[in-house]
Amino acid sequence: MEIAPFGLERWFDKYEHDADIMLAESGIRSLDASRFDLDPGKLGYVIPTNGDPDFRAEVATRYDRTADEVAFTCGTQEANFLAFLSLLGEVGEQGGGDAASIKRDSKSHAVVVTPTYQALHAVPEALGEVTRVPLEPPEWELDVDAVADAVRPDTAVVVLNNPNNPTGRYHPQETVQAVYDIAADAGAYLLCDEVYRLLAEDPLPPVASMGEYGISTTSLTKAYGLAGLRFGWVVGDEDVVDGALQWKDYTTISPSKIGQHVARQALGEQEDEILDENRDLASDHRERVQRFVDEHDLDWYDPVGVNGFVTVPDGFDDAREFCRGVVEEESVVLAPGDLFGHEEYFRIGFGLPTEELEDGLSRVSSFIERRA
Ligand SMILES: Cc1ncc(COP(=O)(O)O)c(C=O)c1O
């Protein structure tokens, strides 16, 4: 099994520590911890280790599912990772010992809609075989027929990220339903990474609520501004969740105790206020970036969420040359689009505090004007 290096994280690691402004972060400005009660009592493991059953039951109602169809994880990253292991890896029979391993229906093929967050194709590629279905610029529309053509008898899962990182495309419900039907007809799951879903003005129903073949993964990282909490979940068929839990015993064992304690408050009485604030911020900042895009004759798909995929200005060979120039001369980090398979684009994250966004945009503008 071979896992590709995570290009985006390596790029960030190279530049973000020394740069003045991080204009490539895909999240929203972080909430202050003082907003929450931070005393969860004794800092033991969460028992049971898949998360507090009452809290899981509460989260499950958002998906028309039961508590046992939800597992709390360390962010969406772990939720996706465990779901892929459950769907594409092998799990031993419960009861332990050296029982023969069973592979779910011997299926190890995944269909992944790209461009997307690298983990969503790299992990399935490490575990099995992947057919990518490309979203094409400038609209990044999802071609449902291409998904149908890509699905095979050994397809275990179709993978979607909606709203999409990096393009900000939000595929409408008819498209998601059509993809769900294709997957379900083939006996495959539709896994949707919905980490940006609640930043939409009018969020679609989560995929796990669409039927037995729907799996949703998400966290409090983006829409709630709580990346450091490392709290997320996977929701789906008990079979899939059980497989995920079997792997989880080897990754993080239990969700973070403080994470669960704060998550309860963020999903409780504070939820509406947090989501309203963050949606307002995303909408105001999207307009600011739109003005920057227009000013420099660039192009982007008007995004949902806090990521935009913008065309590289004229005069640069590719996004890497542009982004390297911006960080070296202006100390602003952008993400080159080749990290998502599109060297003619760069990704901008606009969820940061307003002053930093404005400062970052004005520095990138100066750079573009200097080079014009
Ligand atoms: C689509 C997508 N999924 C998952 C993640 C990881 O998020 P989390 O902090 O919930 O693990 C990110 C972060 O950028 C993302 O964009």
The ligand as an SDF file (V2000), in Angstrom:
LIG
                    3D

 16 16  0  0  0  0  0  0  0  0999 V2000
  -13.2210   18.7330    1.5970 C   0  0  0  0  0  0  0  0  0  0  0  0
  -12.4450   18.6300    2.8700 C   0  0  0  0  0  0  0  0  0  0  0  0
  -12.5800   17.5370    3.6270 N   0  0  0  0  0  0  0  0  0  0  0  0
  -11.9130   17.4150    4.7870 C   0  0  0  0  0  0  0  0  0  0  0  0
  -11.0490   18.3970    5.2310 C   0  0  0  0  0  0  0  0  0  0  0  0
  -10.3690   18.2060    6.5440 C   0  0  0  0  0  0  0  0  0  0  0  0
  -11.1630   18.7900    7.5250 O   0  0  0  0  0  0  0  0  0  0  0  0
  -11.2220   18.4080    9.0490 P   0  0  0  0  0  0  0  0  0  0  0  0
  -10.5670   19.5340    9.7750 O   0  0  0  0  0  0  0  0  0  0  0  0
  -12.6570   18.2970    9.3630 O   0  0  0  0  0  0  0  0  0  0  0  0
  -10.4910   17.1150    9.2550 O   0  0  0  0  0  0  0  0  0  0  0  0
  -10.8710   19.5560    4.4770 C   0  0  0  0  0  0  0  0  0  0  0  0
   -9.9460   20.6100    4.9050 C   0  0  0  0  0  0  0  0  0  0  0  0
   -9.5460   21.4580    4.1590 O   0  0  0  0  0  0  0  0  0  0  0  0
  -11.5990   19.6740    3.2530 C   0  0  0  0  0  0  0  0  0  0  0  0
  -11.4960   20.7620    2.4850 O   0  0  0  0  0  0  0  0  0  0  0  0
  1  2  1  0
  2  3  1  0
  2 15  2  0
  3  4  2  0
  4  5  1  0
  5  6  1  0
  5 12  2  0
  6  7  1  0
  7  8  1  0
  8  9  2  0
  8 10  1  0
  8 11  1  0
 12 13  1  0
 12 15  1  0
 13 14  2  0
 15 16  1  0
M  END
$$$$
